[in-house]
Amino acid sequence: GTYTRLPDETYLKRPVFRVDVRPKASANEQYSKVQMWIGQRTWVPFKIVFYNRAGRRFKMLRVKRIKKVNGKYVATKVVMKNLIQGSETSITLTDINSRAKFPDSLFSRASLGK
């Protein structure tokens, strides 16, 4: 795919990098492109807009809250909105253990297919 750096902007009074991401033409992807607004200080993508195969804005993810955990910023509240249907899903993280250990087998093809 391709990544294009767009002009920097301000989003919610924060300086952000703008990035346009497009999959390879041969890829069988759900989205034709993704646009991101990434915090210059935190490296958290505060806003992501997903475009469907027809090139229409399809979904939008917005980060509502971030928290610094062991020196890194983490999105602790995100909202994904389906712009066509108007539905919305919200995820809130209440407990983050950045030192948790997981066995490699958890990430095998067989385990991820479950």
N, C-alpha and C positions, 0 to 999 in steps of 0.2 A: 504494500500500500504506500500511500504518500502522506507526508506530514508537511503542512505549510504554516509557517509562522506569520500570523497576521499582525497588524499594528497593535501595540499595547493599548490598553484602555483602563478605565476606572470602573469597577463594579462594586456597588454597595460601599462606596468611599474607600475601596482598596485598590491599589495598583495591581493589574492582572496581565498575564501573558495571554494572547489569543492564539489558538491553534486549530487548524482545520485538518481533519483526518479522513482519508478516503481509502477504502479497501482496494485491493488489486481488482482489475476489471474481470478477471477470471474467477474471482472468489465468489462463493455462494453465501453472501452475507445478508443478514436481515436489514442492515442499514446501508444507505448509499453514501452517507457521510456523517461525521460527528464533529461538532464544534465545541471547543472547551474554553472556559475562562479560568485560568489557573493563577492562584495567588502568588505574587512574586516573592513574598516573604515566607509564606508557609508551604508552598508547593501543593496545596490542596486545590483540587478542581472544584471551585465554588458553584459553577453552573456548567452543565453539559446538555447540548441539544442534539437529539438523534433524528435523522431524516430517513424516511422509509425509501423503498426502492424507486418510488415515483418521484423522489426528490422533495417530498412534502414534510414539513416539521411534524414529527410523530410523537416523540416523548421528550420530556425535559426533566433533568435531575437537578435539584438545588440543594446545596448544603446549607442547613439552617444553624448549625452549631458546630464548633470545633473545640478541641481540647489538646493541650500539649501533654504527651505521655512519653516519659523517658527521653525527652529532648526532641521528639518528633510530633508534628501536628497530625491529629486524627479527626476525621469527620464523625461526630457523635450523634448527629441528627440529620437525616437526609429525607427528601420528599421527591418521589418520582411521579410525574403527572403524564397521563396519556392525553395528548393535546387533541386527539380526534374524538375519543369517547368521553373525555372530561373526567375520567376516574383518576384516583390518586392513591398512592401507597406511601406510608411514612415508616421509617425505621429509626429507632432510637437505641443507641448503645449505652447501657448503664454501668457496665463493668468491663474493663479492658485489662487483660493480662498480656502485656507485650513480651513476656518471658516464657510463655507457655510452650511446652515441647510437644510435638506431634510426631508419631512414627512415620517414616517415609512411605510405608505401605498404605497409609491413609490417602496418599495422592497418586496411587497407581491407577492405570486405566480402568481396571476392574472396579475399584472402589469409587472412582468418580462417576462411573456409569450408573450407580445405584440411585 
